[in-house]
Amino acid sequence: MTHAISSGFPMATHGKNGRIKRLRRALTTPLVMAAMLSPLPAMTPVTVAHAQNLFAPALQVNDRVITTYEMSQRIAYLTLLRAPGDRAELAREQLLTEALQREAAARAGVALSDAELTEGMEEFVKRFNMPLEKFELAIAQGGVAMETFRDFVSAGLVWRKFARERFRREVRITEEDIDRRLAQTGPEAGVRVLLSEIILPANTPQSQEASGARALQLAEIDTLPAFAAAARRYSAAPSKGRSGRLDWMDLSNLPPALAAQILPLAPGEVTAPLPIQNGIALFQMRAIEEIEAPAPKDVLIDYAAYLIPGAGTPEALASAAEIRTRVDSCNDLYKVAQGQPEEQLVRDTKLVSELPADYAIELAKLDEGESSFALTTPSGQNQIFLMLCSRTRELPEELSRDDIRTQLQNQRLGALATGYLEELRAEAYIEDLAQK
């Protein structure tokens, strides 16, 4: 994680495993993970700094002193992102690296303007449909100051700017280089995953509190049998009878924020709790594999939702089951809803990323023409008969020679920048002050 963040440039990766690794990097950078922060319950801020002098020195890198407060803030930020491994050590490595990057840029007279920094931060969060103001509120709930995120982003931005100015004359991409890369490049392979789920009820303040506490415990499960037992005991989803086990599904069927949590998981590992309408969802990875179909750029979902009064009652569930026997396509639902209020049946087309989380998760399990009635409306009054009408995958456009040239330039700049950063570290004075 540290190197991917610090370099600021994509590195070349080849082969089957390499394609999955590239997708993992794309989906699991902190900026992607930030898209998941807004719906998560507030987390307890890291309290290391409260036990000590906030501005006590923790680490010295040449003339730069990193304080206990900076360290605790970075740990809190990494905790929000559920970064794997020793977060204190990861925070130390990141702050050390960023100190070296800032020092090198300052020596060369390279700096960011306020406009460049603001534009960079807005661009990062905009990719995931989250405005900067919403992101600030999301991390503040976890005890992380906006300055911490600003420092984190600015270090990468100024390092990239410095690296381009320092090494651009050393990077020359020939037409032969582009031809070789084009010969190696094929469509990015897709990925499918085999998951298990637990959906905890959260339709009242009391159940929200109880399920929130239980979800944090279940997120620590790391074995398949333990998750299966928990699904049988606690899950409110229809998959409870199958120990929470779901069938294989394309990763692209899932909303990007959830896919970003799932892709880095090893078999047995569990996502962070994901609040959905009237519930809290957790998913466990059972298996992952590459598929021949190329990964789509976007997935467009055409779906229908028919509301049945009396959510959860035997009558509503029986009505939903009976409707399922009568419909083979979404068009058949118009006959079912004939003569009823217009709002009783909703037909819509949206990108997966635009769907409500509960709809997106449920539709991801379905093939075209299949239906589910596991969901209820926010009021809890209606059962939702949800049907997938169609799923359209928009494939990425072929890269132009200019695109390939830019990729190769960034990769070579990244390699040169990484090598230079290693030299800076080898020559730096580094001392852990917190241990004194």
N, C-alpha and C positions, 0 to 999 in steps of 0.2 A: 504493500500500500504506500509506504513512504516513497519508494522510487517512482512509482507511477505518478504520484502527486508532484514530486519535486522536479522531475524532468520537464514536464509540460509539453512533451512531444510524443506522438505515438511511435512505438517501436515495432519492428517487423516480427510477425509470428506466422509460422507456416504449419501445414498439416492439420489432421482432423482434430486433435486435441487443441491445437493452436487456435482453430476457429472458435471453439467453445470458450477458450480463455479470452479471446478478443471480445466476444459477446459479454462475458462476465465482467471484463474491465469496463466496457461501455455502460453496463447497467448498474455497476456497483460502486462507481465513484461516489464520494460524499455528496456531490452536487445532485446526482440522481437520487440518492437515498434521501436527500432533503425533501423530495416530493412526497415522502411518506410521513414527514414529521407533523404536518398540520392536524391529521385526525388522531394522532396518538395521544393517550392520556399524559398529563403533565408528569414529569419524572422528578425525583428528588434531586436538587442540585448537589454536585460534588462538594463535600464539606472539608476537604483537606485544608483549604486556605483559611477556614474559620478556626482551625486548631493551631494555627501558627500566625506569625506576622504576615499579612497579605503580601507585603513587598520585600520579604526576606529573599536574598539571592538563592537561587536553586542551581543554576548552571552558568558557567562563563565560557563564551566562545570568542576568543581573541579579546577585543575590548567591549564586547556586548555581554551584558548580564541579563539573564532570563530569570524572572521572579517566580516565586511560589504561586502567585496569583495567575500568571500566564500559564504555568504548568497545569494548575487545577482547572482552569478554563478549557484548555485543550483536552484534558481528560474528560470533562463534562461533555464536550462536543463529540468526542469519539464514542462516549457512552450512548448518547442519543442516536448515533449511527449504528450502534451495536457492532462496532469494529471488533474483529476477532483478535485473540491473543492478549498479551499484557499491554493494557491501554496506557499505563504509566510509562512503560518503556517506549511505546509507539509515540506518545506525546513528546517524550524527550528527543527521539530521533527526528521527528518532524520539526520541532523548534530549533534544534541544532542545525539541521539542513537549511532551514529558512534564514537563519542568522548568517550563514555563509553566503547564501544567495544574495541577500540584501547588501551585505558588505561588498561583494564583488561588483554589484550593479552601481552602488554609490561611488566606489573607486573610479569606475568608468564614466561617471557623470550621467548614468541612466536612471531616470525616475519616471513615475507615473503622474499624470495630471489627475486632478479630481474627476474630470469628465471621463478619462480612460478607466479609472477604477469603478466609477458608478456604472458606466456602460458595460464593463466586464461582469460586474456582479448581477446586473439586471439581465444580461444575456444568458448567464449560467442558469438562473432560476426560471427564466421565461421558457426554456426548452421543455420544462416539465409542468407547464401550466400553473406556475406559482409566482405571483408578483413578489417583489422584494419585500414589501410591507408585510405580507402574509408570512413569508419565510422568517422575518424578524420576530414576529409574534410567536411562531412555532418554536424557534430555538429558545426564546425568552422563557417559555413555559418549562423548559428543561434547565433553566439556570445559566444559560449561555448568553453572554453579552454580544451585541452585534459587532463590536470592535474585534472580538475573537474571530468571527467569520471574515470580517474585512481584512484582518491581518493575514489570515489563511489564504484568501484569494489573491491579495496584492502581492504576496511573495511569489506565487506562481506566475502572475502576470509580468512582474518586473524582471523575473528570471528569463522568461521567454523573450522579452524585448531585448534584454542584454545579450542573450545567446544569438539572436538574429543579427544584431549589430556586430558582435565580435567574430562570428564564424561564417557569415554569409559569403564572404569571398572565397572561403575554402570549400564551399559546396557547389559543385557543378554537375548538373544532371544532363546527360546526353540523350539523343534520340534512341541510341542502342539500349541505354538503361530503361527507358520507357517501354521499348519493345520486349525486353526480357520480362519486365513486370507484367505486362499485358498477357504474355504467354503463360505466366504462372497463375494469373488471377481468374478465378471462376466465380459463379454466384456464391454468396455467403450461405453456407448450409444452415438449415433450421435446426431447432432443438426441441425435443419433446421430453416431458417429465412424467414420472409416476409418483403421485402424491397421496397422502392421507390428510383428512381434515377433522378438525373439531370446531363446531360452532356453539359457542356458549350463549345462553339467553341474556339479553340486556335490554328488556323492554320496560323496565321500571327503575326508579332510582335505587331501590334495594338490590335488584338483580344486577344492575350495572356495577355497583360497588362490590358485590360478592364475586361476580364473574371477572371483574377487573383484577382482583387479587388472585383468583384462581388461574387466570390466564398467564400472569407473570410466573407462577409456579410451573405451569404446563410448558411454558416456553423453554424451560431448562431441561426437559426430557431429551435424552440422546440415544434411545434404543427404540426399535420398531415395536417390540412387544409391549413396552410401557405406554407408548402412545396409543396403541390399539386398545389396551385396557382402559385408558383414560377416555377414549372416544366412546367406548361402550357404556361407560359410567356417566359421563358428563355431557356429551354432545347432544344438541337439539336437532341436528340435521338428519335427513332420511338415511344418510350413509352410516349412521350409528349402528345399524344392524349388520353392516359389513366391517365393523371395527374402524370406521372412518375411511376405508380404502376407496380411492377413486380410480377410474381407468386412465390409461395413457392420454395425455392431451398436449397439443402444441403449446410451447411456452408463449408464443405470440397471441394465443387466445386470451391470455390473462392481461389485466391492466398493467401498464409499465411499472407502477410503484410496487405492485405485488411481485411481478417478474423479477424486479431488482432484488427483492428479498430472497426469492427462491433460488435463483441461479447460482449463488455462491455456496449453497448448502451442500454438504456431503450427506450421503445416505444416513438417516437417523437424526439429522439435525432439524431444528424447528424454527420457523419464522418468529419474528416479534409479533405480539398481539396486534391484530388489524381490526379496529372498530368498523362495523358495518351497521346498516339500519337494523335496530332492535337486536343486535348481537355483537359478539367479538369472535373473530375467526383466527385460527392457527393452522398452519400447514406443515407437514413433515415430508421431507424428501425421502422417497424409497428408491428411486433410480432415475438416471438421466442418460439420454443418448442422442447422438446426432442423427438427423434424417436427411434423405436425399432432396426433399423439396427445399428450395431456397427460402431463407428467412425473409418475410415480407417487410416492406417499409412501413406500411400501415395496415390495419385490419378494420374493415367497415362492417358493422353489425346491423342487420335489419331484424327487428324483433317485434313481438306483440305481447301486450300485457292485458289480461282480462281480469277484472276484479269480481270476486265472489264474496258477498256479505257473510259475516259470521266467522271471522278468522279463527281457525283452530277447532271449530265445532265439528262433530261427526257429520253433520249435514253439509257443511262447506267442503270438507275433504271428500265426501262421497260425490258431491256435485263435480268437483275437479276431476276425480277419477273417471266419472261418467263422460265428461266433456272430452277427456283424452281418448276415449274409445271412438268418438265421433269425428275427430278432426285429424286430417293428414297434413294440412298445410295451414299457414297463417290466414289465408283467404277464407278457410272454413269457419274461422272464428267470427267473421262478419255475420254469418247465419245465426250463430249462437247468440250474438249480441243484438240481433234485430229487434227493434221496438223498445230497446232499453236506452237510458240516458247516454249521450255521446261519450261522457268521461268514463263510462264503464269499460270501454275497450280503447287502448292506446296502441297505435302502430307508429314506430319511429325508426330512424336510421341514424346511427352515431358511430364515431370511432370508438374503439375499445377504451381509449384513454379518457373519453368524455362520458362514459357510462357511470352511473352510481356504482360504488364498490360492490354492493350486494348483487345487483343485476349482472355486473361484469363477471363476478365469480361464478354465479349460477349458470349464465349463458356459456361460459368457457367449458362447462361439462357436457354441453349438448351438441349433437349434430343437427344439421338442417332438418326441420320437421319434428324434432323432439321437443318435449315440454317438461316443465317442472312446476310444482306448486308448493315449494318449500318456503317461499317468502310471504311476508305480510306487509301491508302498508304501514307507514310511520305511525298512524293512529292506532294500529292493531285491530282495526275493525274489519278489514277485508283480506281474504286470502288472494294471492296473486297467481293466476295461471299464466306462466311465462313461457313463451314459445320462440325458438330461434327460427326465423324465416330464411335468412341466408347469411353467409359469412364470406365477404369478398376481401381477398388479400391483394394489396397493391405492392407489386414487386419493385425493388429499388431499380433506379435507372442505371444503365451501364456507365461506367466511369469514362470520362473523356481523357485525352492525352494530357490536357492541362491539369485535370484532377490527379492523375498519376504523378505528374511532375511535382505537384504540391505535396503529395504524400511522401514521395522519396526525399524531397527537400526537408520536410519536417522530421523524417526518421533519421536522416544524417545529421541534422542540427541537434536532434535529441541525443544521438550517440556522442557527438563532440561535447555537448553540454554536460552529459553525465560523466565523461572522462575528466573534464576540467573540474567538475565538482569534487570528484574523488581526489584530485591533486590538492584542491583547496583544503579538504578535510585532513589530508595527510600532513599538511604544513601548519595547520591551525593549532592554537593553544586552547585546549578543552579541559575544563575542570568541573567536577561535580561539587558544588558548594553546599548542597543540602545535607550531605553526609558529614559535614564538619561540625 
